[in-house]
């Protein structure tokens, strides 16, 4: 089973691979994705990392607040996407 983490306040130039490298010392990363604007292709400053463990608290404590590309990132367990009406 895996869990997905939300990562906020990312530097604009970070790539999916660089985001994976931030988490790989702490866990096995299944997938990482920086969210980009649909029209411009520019990063929206947040992303998601799927990890291969259910116990994400130690990972969040290790990575939350670290500085990546000059920005202090925030890490939380991702919440289910709400359906739009």
C-alpha positions in Angstrom: 0.0 0.0 0.0 1.2 3.5 -0.7 0.4 7.0 0.5 0.5 10.4 -1.3 2.1 13.5 0.2 1.3 17.1 -0.7 4.4 19.3 -1.0 3.9 23.0 -1.0 6.0 26.1 -1.5 8.2 24.5 -4.1 10.7 26.5 -6.2 9.3 27.4 -9.6 12.2 25.6 -11.5 12.0 22.2 -9.7 11.4 19.1 -11.8 9.7 15.8 -11.0 13.1 14.1 -10.7 14.5 16.8 -8.3 11.3 16.4 -6.2 11.9 12.7 -6.0 15.5 13.3 -4.9 14.3 15.4 -1.9 12.4 12.4 -0.5 14.5 9.4 -1.6 16.9 9.6 1.4 13.9 9.0 3.6 11.7 6.5 1.8 11.1 4.6 -1.5 9.4 7.0 -3.9 6.9 5.4 -6.2 6.1 8.6 -8.1 6.6 12.4 -7.9 4.8 15.1 -9.8 5.2 18.9 -9.9 1.8 20.4 -10.8 2.1 22.9 -13.7 -0.3 25.4 -15.2 -2.2 24.0 -18.1 -1.8 27.0 -20.3 1.7 28.2 -19.5 3.4 25.0 -18.4 4.9 26.8 -15.5 5.1 25.2 -12.1 2.2 26.2 -9.7 4.5 25.8 -6.7 3.2 22.5 -5.4 3.4 18.8 -6.1 2.7 15.3 -4.9 4.9 12.5 -3.9 3.7 8.9 -3.7 5.6 6.8 -1.2 5.6 3.0 -0.7 4.7 3.1 3.0 1.6 3.7 5.2 3.6 5.2 8.0 4.3 8.7 6.6 4.7 10.6 9.8 8.5 10.1 10.1 8.9 11.2 6.5 6.8 14.3 7.0 8.8 15.2 10.1 12.1 14.7 8.2 11.3 16.7 5.1 8.7 19.4 6.3 10.5 22.7 6.7 13.6 21.8 4.8 14.9 24.4 2.3 14.8 23.4 -1.3 16.1 25.8 -3.9 16.0 28.6 -1.4 12.4 28.0 -0.3 11.1 26.3 2.9 8.8 23.5 1.7 5.7 22.2 3.5 4.8 18.6 3.5 1.4 17.1 4.5 -0.5 13.9 3.8 -2.6 14.6 0.7 -6.3 14.7 1.1 -8.8 13.1 -1.3 -9.8 15.5 -4.1 -13.3 16.9 -3.5 -15.7 16.5 -6.3 -16.9 19.7 -8.0 -20.6 20.3 -8.4 
